């Protein structure tokens, strides 16, 4: 391969470029990114950067040395509009195109929006964060729709700025579908202990200048509204590519599409193992997939398969939440240090006599030890 196009200039795309060089590829690498910015890290956008305590420069994923050693051909501020495999071409929104012998799809996704919430903020890009940060002036009332990781982190940051915050969540408890009811109750407690007005089991209708209107006709007054209701994989540009898409770009267990010269990684990758499809929207996943996808791309076939660690972390208020593994709702939960009422504890999930997941609140040392020992063999999910 003389040239490889990496479509998507966030973490997954950067890790793919780094892996290409690390695995000995010395051809051309074109990094295509819709945003005009050089690649940057997203997790701080809802935390320190939103709070104004982290500088813009701290987000950069590539330093001067990286830029020199990777020798990337950047195409920033333009979108890939299609994939033409037969002509080995990636057309761009500026009218140009990139010829490539191999393609890494790392386009991630866009923040999901809600009908009737056109005036609300979302948080996916650095420009989103800057716009939201400018709106968080002293005295404003903030309503956050969605109590997932992004919503909880935004609420936490707003409370650290001394703002009144209400969080509106459709589930009975925040993150209940991920953590189960007992640990989800811990997340709810974090909100309540830090003065956030958490309202679960509510349905929203729309927003206006007055705030958020609920399905029951009531109004939650707010000056700033933020929706954190997930993301939609960016696959529209692949409509006529011949690739299978639907909740992401479908791949085999090695992140290879139907075309061996095209792989997908990160939030957009919907990979299949034993007939089941999976897609993860986590920082660690985007980083961990790159070595496997790149090895298979360079080999021209699936020589390696991907096994996710399932590691996720979230900083909320005074708590650092860490999760690893692949627990199911019916797995047995037990507390190995502390209990759910503690400010620091570790819990594990058991299935058929094996540990399949580890969760910790403010106990990174024990969490990391159990993660290394108990989850040495990946769980089957």
ZIGIVEN-V603093 format. One record per pair of residues at least 24 apart in sequence whose C-alpha atoms are under 10 Angstrom apart, sorted by the first residue. I is the first residue (numbers start at 0). J is the second residue. D is the distance in Angstrom with one decimal. If there is no record, write none. Layout:
BEGIN
I;J;D
I;J;D
END
This chain:
BEGIN
0;24;8.7
0;25;9.4
0;26;7.0
0;27;8.7
0;99;8.2
0;100;5.5
0;101;6.8
0;260;9.4
0;296;9.7
0;297;7.9
0;299;9.9
1;25;8.4
1;26;5.0
1;27;6.2
1;28;8.8
1;98;9.8
1;99;7.6
1;100;6.6
1;101;8.7
2;26;5.6
2;27;4.4
2;28;5.8
2;29;7.5
2;97;9.3
2;98;7.5
2;99;5.1
2;100;5.6
2;101;6.8
2;102;8.9
3;27;6.2
3;28;5.0
3;29;6.3
3;30;8.7
3;97;9.3
3;98;8.4
3;99;5.1
3;100;5.8
3;101;4.7
3;102;5.6
3;103;7.6
3;260;9.3
3;261;9.7
3;296;9.7
3;297;9.9
4;28;5.9
4;29;4.7
4;30;6.1
4;31;7.3
4;72;9.3
4;88;9.2
4;89;8.1
4;97;7.4
4;98;7.9
4;99;5.7
4;100;7.9
4;101;6.4
4;102;4.8
4;103;6.3
4;104;8.4
4;261;9.6
5;29;6.0
5;30;4.9
5;31;6.2
5;32;8.8
5;73;9.8
5;99;9.4
5;101;8.6
5;102;5.8
5;103;4.6
5;104;6.2
5;105;6.9
5;106;8.9
5;261;9.9
5;262;9.7
5;263;9.6
6;30;6.2
6;31;4.9
6;32;6.6
6;33;9.0
6;74;9.5
6;78;8.5
6;79;7.0
6;89;8.9
6;102;7.3
6;103;6.1
6;104;5.2
6;105;5.5
6;106;6.0
6;107;9.6
6;263;9.5
7;31;5.6
7;32;5.0
7;33;7.4
7;34;9.3
7;38;9.2
7;75;9.5
7;78;8.8
7;79;8.8
7;103;8.4
7;104;6.8
7;105;4.7
7;106;4.3
7;107;7.2
7;108;9.8
7;233;9.9
7;264;9.9
7;265;9.8
8;32;4.7
8;33;7.8
8;34;8.1
8;35;9.8
8;36;8.9
8;37;7.6
8;38;5.5
8;39;8.4
8;73;8.9
8;74;9.2
8;75;8.1
8;105;7.5
8;106;7.6
8;107;9.4
9;33;9.9
9;34;9.4
9;36;9.8
9;37;8.6
9;38;5.2
9;39;6.3
9;40;7.2
9;41;8.3
9;60;8.4
9;105;7.8
9;106;8.0
9;107;8.1
9;124;10.0
9;265;9.4
9;285;9.5
10;38;7.2
10;39;7.3
10;40;6.6
10;41;8.2
10;60;7.5
10;105;8.6
10;107;9.4
10;265;8.1
10;282;7.6
10;283;9.6
10;285;6.7
10;286;7.0
10;289;9.8
11;38;10.0
11;103;9.4
11;104;9.0
11;105;5.8
11;106;8.4
11;107;8.2
11;263;9.4
11;264;6.4
11;265;5.3
11;266;8.3
11;267;9.7
11;282;8.5
11;283;9.6
11;284;8.7
11;285;4.9
11;286;6.0
11;287;8.9
11;288;8.0
11;289;6.9
12;38;8.7
12;103;7.6
12;104;7.9
12;105;5.4
12;106;8.0
12;107;9.3
12;263;9.8
12;264;8.0
12;265;8.2
12;285;8.6
12;286;9.2
12;289;8.3
13;38;7.2
13;39;9.3
13;60;7.7
13;61;8.2
13;69;9.8
13;71;10.0
13;105;9.2
13;285;9.8
13;286;8.9
13;289;9.0
14;60;9.6
14;105;9.9
14;264;9.7
14;265;9.8
14;285;7.9
14;286;6.1
14;287;8.7
14;288;8.7
14;289;5.9
14;290;8.1
14;293;9.6
15;103;7.5
15;104;9.6
15;105;8.6
15;263;9.9
15;264;8.4
15;265;9.9
15;285;9.3
15;286;8.4
15;287;10.0
15;288;8.5
15;289;5.0
15;290;7.2
15;291;9.5
15;292;7.9
15;293;6.5
16;69;7.3
16;70;9.6
16;71;8.1
16;103;9.2
16;289;8.6
16;290;10.0
16;293;8.7
17;65;8.7
17;68;9.3
17;69;6.9
17;71;9.9
17;289;8.7
17;290;9.1
17;293;9.7
18;69;9.9
18;289;6.6
18;290;5.8
18;291;9.2
18;292;9.2
18;293;6.6
18;294;8.4
19;69;9.0
19;289;8.9
19;290;8.3
19;292;9.8
19;293;6.2
19;294;8.2
19;296;9.4
19;297;8.4
20;68;8.6
20;69;6.8
20;70;9.4
20;293;9.8
21;69;9.5
21;290;9.1
21;293;9.9
22;290;8.4
22;293;8.0
22;294;7.4
22;297;8.8
23;297;9.5
24;293;9.7
24;297;8.0
25;69;9.4
25;70;9.5
26;70;9.6
27;69;9.6
27;70;7.9
27;71;7.3
27;72;7.5
27;99;9.0
28;69;8.4
28;70;7.6
28;71;5.4
28;72;6.1
28;73;8.5
28;99;8.9
28;101;9.6
28;102;9.7
29;70;9.3
29;71;5.9
29;72;4.6
29;73;5.9
29;74;7.0
29;97;7.9
29;98;9.4
29;99;8.5
29;102;9.5
30;71;6.6
30;72;6.1
30;73;4.9
30;74;6.0
30;75;7.8
30;103;9.5
31;72;8.5
31;73;6.2
31;74;4.7
31;75;5.8
31;76;8.2
31;77;7.1
31;78;7.2
31;79;7.3
31;89;9.8
31;91;8.9
31;97;9.2
31;105;9.6
31;106;9.3
32;73;7.9
32;74;6.3
32;75;4.7
32;76;6.1
32;77;6.1
32;78;6.4
32;79;8.1
32;105;9.7
32;106;8.3
33;74;8.4
33;75;6.0
33;76;4.7
33;77;4.6
33;78;4.7
33;79;7.8
33;91;9.8
33;92;9.1
33;106;9.0
34;74;9.6
34;75;6.1
34;76;4.7
34;77;7.1
34;78;8.4
34;124;8.6
34;125;9.5
34;126;9.3
35;74;8.8
35;75;5.0
35;76;4.0
35;77;7.7
36;75;7.0
36;76;7.5
36;125;8.9
36;126;9.7
37;61;8.1
37;73;8.6
37;74;9.9
37;75;7.6
37;76;9.7
38;75;9.5
39;124;9.3
39;125;8.3
40;124;9.5
40;125;9.0
40;282;9.2
41;122;9.5
41;123;7.5
41;124;7.2
41;125;7.6
41;128;9.8
41;282;8.5
42;123;9.5
42;149;9.1
42;152;9.7
42;281;9.6
42;282;7.8
42;312;9.8
42;313;8.9
42;314;9.7
43;125;9.6
43;128;9.6
43;152;9.7
43;314;9.8
44;122;7.6
44;123;8.0
44;124;7.6
44;125;6.6
44;126;9.6
44;127;8.7
44;128;5.9
44;129;8.8
44;132;9.8
44;149;9.5
44;152;9.5
44;153;9.0
45;122;7.3
45;123;8.9
45;124;10.0
45;125;9.7
45;127;10.0
45;128;7.3
45;131;9.8
45;132;9.7
45;148;9.5
45;149;6.7
45;150;8.5
45;151;9.1
45;152;5.8
45;153;5.3
45;154;9.0
45;155;9.0
45;156;7.2
45;157;9.6
45;314;9.5
46;128;9.7
46;149;9.3
46;152;6.3
46;153;6.8
46;154;9.5
46;155;8.0
46;156;5.8
46;157;9.2
46;159;9.8
46;313;9.7
46;314;7.8
46;315;8.7
46;316;9.8
47;156;7.8
48;125;8.9
48;128;7.7
48;129;8.6
48;132;8.6
48;156;9.6
49;122;9.8
49;125;9.3
49;127;9.7
49;128;5.9
49;129;7.3
49;130;9.5
49;131;7.6
49;132;5.6
49;133;9.2
49;135;9.2
49;152;9.9
49;153;8.0
49;156;7.2
49;157;8.7
49;160;10.0
50;128;9.6
50;132;7.2
50;135;9.1
50;153;9.2
50;155;9.8
50;156;6.0
50;157;7.6
50;158;9.9
50;159;7.8
50;160;7.1
51;129;9.4
51;132;7.7
51;133;10.0
51;156;9.8
51;160;9.7
55;125;8.8
55;129;9.9
58;125;9.2
78;106;9.7
78;236;8.8
79;106;9.2
79;236;6.8
79;237;9.1
80;234;9.9
80;235;8.3
80;236;4.9
80;237;7.8
80;238;9.6
81;234;9.7
81;235;8.5
81;236;4.8
81;237;5.5
81;238;7.5
81;239;7.3
81;240;7.0
82;236;7.3
82;237;6.0
82;238;8.5
82;239;7.4
82;240;5.3
82;241;8.8
82;242;9.3
83;237;9.0
83;239;8.0
83;240;6.0
83;241;8.9
84;239;9.9
84;240;6.8
84;241;8.4
84;242;9.7
84;258;8.3
84;260;8.8
84;261;8.8
85;240;9.2
87;260;9.5
89;236;10.0
90;236;9.7
99;260;9.5
100;260;7.0
100;261;9.0
101;258;9.6
101;259;8.6
101;260;4.8
101;261;5.9
101;262;8.3
101;296;7.2
101;297;8.5
101;299;9.4
102;258;9.8
102;259;9.5
102;260;6.3
102;261;4.8
102;262;6.5
102;263;8.4
102;293;10.0
102;296;8.3
103;254;9.9
103;255;9.5
103;260;8.5
103;261;5.9
103;262;5.1
103;263;5.6
103;264;7.3
103;289;9.5
103;292;8.2
103;293;8.2
103;296;8.3
104;233;9.8
104;234;9.4
104;237;9.9
104;248;8.3
104;256;9.8
104;261;7.3
104;262;6.1
104;263;4.5
104;264;6.3
104;265;8.6
104;267;7.8
104;268;8.1
105;233;9.0
105;248;9.7
105;262;8.8
105;263;6.0
105;264;5.4
105;265;6.0
105;266;7.6
105;267;6.5
105;268;7.8
105;285;8.8
105;289;9.8
106;232;7.7
106;233;5.8
106;234;7.7
106;236;9.9
106;247;9.8
106;248;9.9
106;263;8.7
106;264;8.5
106;265;7.9
106;266;7.8
106;267;6.3
106;268;9.2
107;230;8.8
107;231;8.3
107;232;5.8
107;233;5.8
107;234;8.7
107;247;8.7
107;263;9.7
107;264;8.4
107;265;6.3
107;266;4.7
107;267;4.7
107;268;8.2
107;280;8.5
107;285;9.3
108;229;9.6
108;230;5.9
108;231;5.1
108;232;4.0
108;233;4.4
108;234;8.0
108;247;8.8
108;265;9.6
108;266;6.8
108;267;6.6
108;280;9.4
109;229;8.7
109;230;5.3
109;231;5.3
109;232;6.5
109;233;6.5
110;226;8.8
110;227;7.8
110;228;7.7
110;229;6.2
110;230;4.3
110;231;6.3
110;232;9.0
110;233;10.0
111;226;8.4
111;227;7.8
111;228;6.1
111;229;5.5
111;230;4.5
111;231;5.6
111;232;9.3
112;226;7.2
112;227;8.5
112;228;7.4
112;229;8.5
112;230;8.3
112;231;9.1
113;144;9.7
113;203;9.4
113;204;9.1
113;205;8.1
113;206;9.8
113;226;7.8
113;227;9.7
113;228;8.2
114;204;8.3
114;205;7.1
114;206;9.4
115;203;9.5
115;204;7.1
115;205;4.4
115;206;6.2
115;207;8.5
115;211;9.9
115;212;9.7
116;203;9.7
116;204;8.6
116;205;5.5
116;206;5.3
116;207;7.9
116;211;8.7
116;224;8.6
116;225;9.1
116;226;8.1
117;205;8.8
117;206;8.0
117;207;9.1
118;205;9.7
118;206;7.4
118;207;7.5
118;208;8.5
118;223;9.2
118;224;7.9
118;225;9.2
119;143;9.5
119;144;9.6
119;205;9.7
119;206;7.5
119;207;8.9
119;208;9.9
119;210;9.8
119;211;9.7
119;223;7.3
119;224;5.0
119;225;5.4
119;226;6.6
120;223;7.8
120;224;6.1
120;225;4.6
120;226;6.3
120;227;8.8
121;149;9.7
121;150;9.7
121;224;8.8
121;225;5.7
121;226;5.5
121;227;6.5
121;228;8.9
121;229;9.8
122;149;7.9
122;150;9.2
122;153;8.8
122;225;8.0
122;226;8.0
122;227;7.3
122;229;9.9
123;149;9.3
123;227;9.4
123;229;9.7
123;230;8.6
131;223;8.5
131;224;9.4
131;225;8.4
132;157;9.5
134;222;8.9
134;223;7.1
134;224;9.9
135;160;8.3
135;161;9.9
135;162;8.0
135;222;9.3
135;223;7.7
136;160;8.9
136;161;9.8
136;162;8.5
136;223;9.9
137;161;7.5
137;162;6.8
137;163;9.7
138;162;6.3
138;163;7.7
138;222;9.3
139;163;7.2
139;164;9.1
139;221;7.5
139;222;5.7
139;223;6.9
140;164;6.1
140;165;8.2
140;210;9.0
140;219;9.9
140;220;7.5
140;221;4.8
140;222;5.2
140;223;6.3
140;224;8.6
141;165;6.4
141;166;8.5
141;210;8.8
141;219;9.8
141;220;8.5
141;221;5.4
141;222;6.1
141;223;4.8
141;224;5.9
141;225;7.6
142;166;5.9
142;167;7.4
142;196;9.3
142;206;10.0
142;210;7.5
142;211;7.3
142;219;7.7
142;220;7.9
142;221;5.7
142;222;7.9
142;223;6.3
142;224;4.8
142;225;6.2
142;226;8.4
143;167;6.2
143;168;8.7
143;197;9.6
143;211;9.3
143;221;9.4
143;223;8.5
143;224;5.9
143;225;4.7
143;226;5.8
143;227;7.1
143;228;9.7
144;168;6.3
144;169;8.8
144;198;9.9
144;201;9.9
144;202;9.6
144;203;8.1
144;211;8.8
144;224;7.6
144;225;6.2
144;226;4.7
144;227;5.9
144;228;7.1
145;169;7.3
145;170;9.0
145;173;8.2
145;174;9.6
145;199;9.4
145;225;8.7
145;226;6.4
145;227;5.1
145;228;5.4
145;229;8.6
146;170;8.7
146;172;8.5
146;173;5.3
146;174;7.0
146;175;10.0
146;186;9.3
146;187;9.1
146;190;9.6
146;197;8.6
146;198;9.5
146;199;8.7
146;226;9.5
146;227;7.3
146;228;8.2
147;173;6.4
147;174;5.7
147;175;9.3
147;176;9.9
147;177;9.4
147;186;9.8
147;227;7.1
147;228;7.4
147;229;8.1
147;313;10.0
148;173;9.0
148;174;7.9
148;227;8.3
148;228;9.6
148;229;9.3
148;311;9.8
148;312;8.9
148;313;6.5
148;314;8.6
148;315;8.4
148;320;9.9
149;226;9.1
149;227;5.9
149;228;8.3
149;229;8.3
149;313;8.7
149;314;9.9
149;315;9.6
150;225;7.9
150;226;7.3
150;227;5.0
150;228;7.8
150;229;9.4
150;315;9.8
151;186;8.8
151;187;9.6
151;189;9.4
151;190;7.9
151;195;9.9
151;227;8.7
151;313;8.8
151;314;8.7
151;315;6.4
151;316;8.7
152;227;9.9
152;313;7.4
152;314;6.5
152;315;5.3
152;316;7.7
153;225;8.4
153;226;9.9
153;227;8.8
153;315;8.6
153;316;9.8
154;190;8.2
154;193;10.0
154;195;7.5
154;196;9.8
154;197;9.9
154;225;9.3
154;315;8.3
154;316;8.5
155;189;9.2
155;190;7.7
155;193;8.2
155;194;9.7
155;195;8.2
155;314;8.4
155;315;5.6
155;316;5.0
155;317;8.8
155;318;10.0
156;314;9.7
156;315;8.1
156;316;7.5
157;195;9.5
157;316;9.8
158;190;9.6
158;193;7.5
158;194;7.6
158;195;7.3
158;316;8.1
159;193;9.1
159;316;7.8
161;194;9.9
162;194;9.8
162;195;9.4
163;194;8.1
163;195;7.2
163;196;8.3
163;221;9.1
164;190;9.7
164;194;8.0
164;195;5.4
164;196;6.2
164;197;8.5
164;221;8.6
164;223;9.6
164;224;9.9
165;190;9.5
165;194;9.2
165;195;5.8
165;196;4.4
165;197;5.8
165;198;7.4
165;219;8.2
165;220;9.2
165;221;8.5
165;224;9.7
166;190;8.7
166;195;7.2
166;196;6.1
166;197;4.8
166;198;6.1
166;199;8.1
166;225;9.5
166;226;9.9
167;196;8.6
167;197;6.4
167;198;5.1
167;199;6.1
167;200;8.1
167;201;6.6
167;202;8.0
167;203;7.9
167;211;9.3
167;213;9.5
167;219;9.3
167;226;9.5
168;197;7.8
168;198;6.2
168;199;4.6
168;200;6.0
168;201;6.0
168;202;7.6
168;203;8.8
168;227;10.0
168;228;9.5
169;198;8.5
169;199;5.8
169;200;4.5
169;201;4.9
169;202;5.8
169;203;8.2
170;198;9.5
170;199;5.9
170;200;5.1
170;201;7.7
170;202;9.3
171;198;8.9
171;199;5.2
171;200;4.8
171;201;8.5
172;197;9.4
172;198;8.9
172;199;6.0
172;200;7.6
173;197;9.1
173;198;9.6
173;199;7.4
173;200;9.6
175;328;9.5
176;327;9.5
176;328;7.9
177;322;9.9
177;325;9.7
177;326;8.6
177;327;8.5
177;328;8.2
178;322;8.9
178;326;8.3
178;327;8.8
178;328;7.9
178;358;8.8
179;326;9.5
179;327;8.7
179;328;6.2
179;329;9.0
179;330;9.7
179;332;9.2
180;328;9.2
181;332;8.8
181;339;7.7
182;332;9.4
182;339;7.1
182;346;9.1
182;358;8.8
182;359;9.8
182;360;9.9
183;339;10.0
184;339;8.4
184;340;9.7
185;339;6.4
185;340;7.5
185;341;9.2
185;342;9.5
185;360;9.1
186;315;8.6
186;318;9.2
186;320;9.0
186;339;10.0
186;360;9.7
188;339;9.9
188;340;9.0
189;315;7.5
189;316;6.9
189;317;7.9
189;318;7.6
189;342;9.5
190;315;8.4
190;316;7.7
192;316;9.2
192;317;9.8
193;315;10.0
193;316;7.1
193;317;8.6
229;280;9.1
230;266;9.0
230;280;8.6
231;266;9.2
231;267;8.6
232;265;10.0
232;266;6.9
232;267;5.2
232;268;8.5
232;269;9.6
232;278;9.8
232;280;9.6
233;266;9.0
233;267;6.7
234;267;7.6
234;268;10.0
243;269;9.9
244;268;9.5
244;269;8.4
245;269;8.3
246;276;9.7
246;277;9.4
246;278;8.0
247;277;9.5
247;278;7.4
248;278;9.3
249;276;8.0
249;277;9.2
249;278;9.2
250;276;8.7
250;277;9.8
251;276;8.9
251;301;8.2
251;304;8.4
251;305;9.3
252;276;9.2
252;277;9.8
252;291;9.7
252;292;9.7
252;301;8.2
252;303;8.2
252;304;5.2
252;305;6.0
252;306;8.4
253;288;8.8
253;291;6.5
253;292;6.3
253;293;9.6
253;294;9.2
253;295;7.0
253;296;9.5
253;300;8.9
253;301;5.7
253;302;7.4
253;303;5.7
253;304;4.1
253;305;5.5
253;306;9.1
254;288;7.9
254;289;9.2
254;291;7.5
254;292;5.5
254;293;9.1
254;295;8.1
254;296;9.2
254;301;8.2
254;303;9.1
254;304;7.5
254;305;7.3
255;291;9.5
255;292;6.8
255;293;9.5
255;295;7.2
255;296;7.5
255;299;9.3
255;300;7.8
255;301;6.8
255;304;9.5
256;301;9.8
258;296;9.9
258;299;9.3
258;300;9.4
259;295;8.1
259;296;6.8
259;297;9.4
259;298;9.0
259;299;5.6
259;300;5.8
259;301;8.0
260;295;8.8
260;296;5.9
260;297;8.2
260;298;9.3
260;299;6.3
260;300;8.3
261;292;9.3
261;293;9.9
261;295;9.5
261;296;7.0
261;299;9.2
262;289;9.8
262;291;9.8
262;292;6.2
262;293;7.9
262;295;8.1
262;296;6.6
263;288;9.0
263;289;9.0
263;292;7.2
263;293;9.6
263;296;9.9
264;288;6.1
264;289;6.6
264;290;10.0
264;291;9.4
264;292;7.0
264;293;9.5
265;289;8.2
270;304;10.0
270;305;8.8
271;305;9.8
272;304;9.0
272;305;9.1
272;306;9.4
272;379;9.9
272;380;9.3
273;380;9.8
275;380;9.1
277;380;9.6
279;307;9.0
279;309;8.6
280;311;9.5
281;309;8.5
281;310;8.0
281;311;6.5
281;312;8.9
282;310;8.8
282;311;7.6
282;312;9.1
283;307;8.9
283;308;8.2
283;309;8.0
283;310;6.4
283;311;7.0
283;312;9.2
284;308;7.6
284;309;7.4
284;310;7.7
284;311;8.8
306;377;7.2
306;378;9.2
306;379;9.5
307;377;7.8
307;378;9.4
308;356;9.8
308;370;9.3
308;374;8.4
308;375;9.5
308;376;9.8
308;377;7.2
308;378;9.0
309;356;8.6
309;357;9.8
309;377;9.3
309;378;9.8
310;356;9.5
310;357;9.3
310;358;9.7
310;370;9.1
311;358;9.6
312;358;9.6
312;359;9.4
312;360;9.9
313;360;9.8
314;360;9.8
314;361;9.7
317;342;8.9
317;360;9.7
317;361;8.5
318;342;7.9
318;343;8.5
318;359;9.7
318;360;6.3
318;361;5.9
318;362;9.6
319;343;9.3
319;359;7.9
319;360;5.7
319;361;5.2
319;362;8.1
319;363;8.4
320;345;10.0
320;358;7.4
320;359;5.8
320;360;4.8
320;361;6.7
320;362;8.7
320;363;8.9
321;345;9.3
321;357;8.0
321;358;5.6
321;359;5.2
321;360;6.6
321;361;8.3
321;362;8.7
321;363;7.7
321;366;7.7
321;367;9.3
322;346;9.7
322;347;9.6
322;356;7.3
322;357;5.8
322;358;4.5
322;359;6.7
322;360;9.2
322;366;8.6
322;370;9.1
323;347;9.5
323;355;8.5
323;356;5.6
323;357;5.3
323;358;6.6
323;359;9.2
323;366;8.8
323;367;9.3
323;369;9.6
323;370;6.8
323;371;10.0
323;374;8.2
324;348;9.0
324;354;8.6
324;355;5.6
324;356;4.2
324;357;6.4
324;358;8.9
324;370;8.1
324;373;9.7
324;374;6.9
324;376;10.0
324;377;7.5
324;378;7.0
324;379;9.7
324;380;9.4
325;354;9.7
325;355;5.9
325;356;5.6
325;357;8.8
325;374;9.8
325;377;8.6
325;378;6.6
325;379;7.9
325;380;6.4
326;350;8.4
326;354;8.9
326;355;5.7
326;356;5.2
326;357;8.4
326;358;10.0
326;378;8.6
326;379;9.7
326;380;8.1
327;355;8.7
327;356;8.9
327;380;8.2
330;354;9.5
330;355;8.4
330;356;9.1
331;355;9.7
332;356;9.1
332;357;9.4
332;358;9.8
333;357;9.8
334;358;9.3
334;359;9.6
335;365;9.6
336;362;9.1
336;365;8.6
336;366;10.0
337;362;9.9
345;369;9.3
347;373;9.4
350;378;9.4
353;378;8.6
354;378;8.2
355;379;8.5
355;380;9.2
END
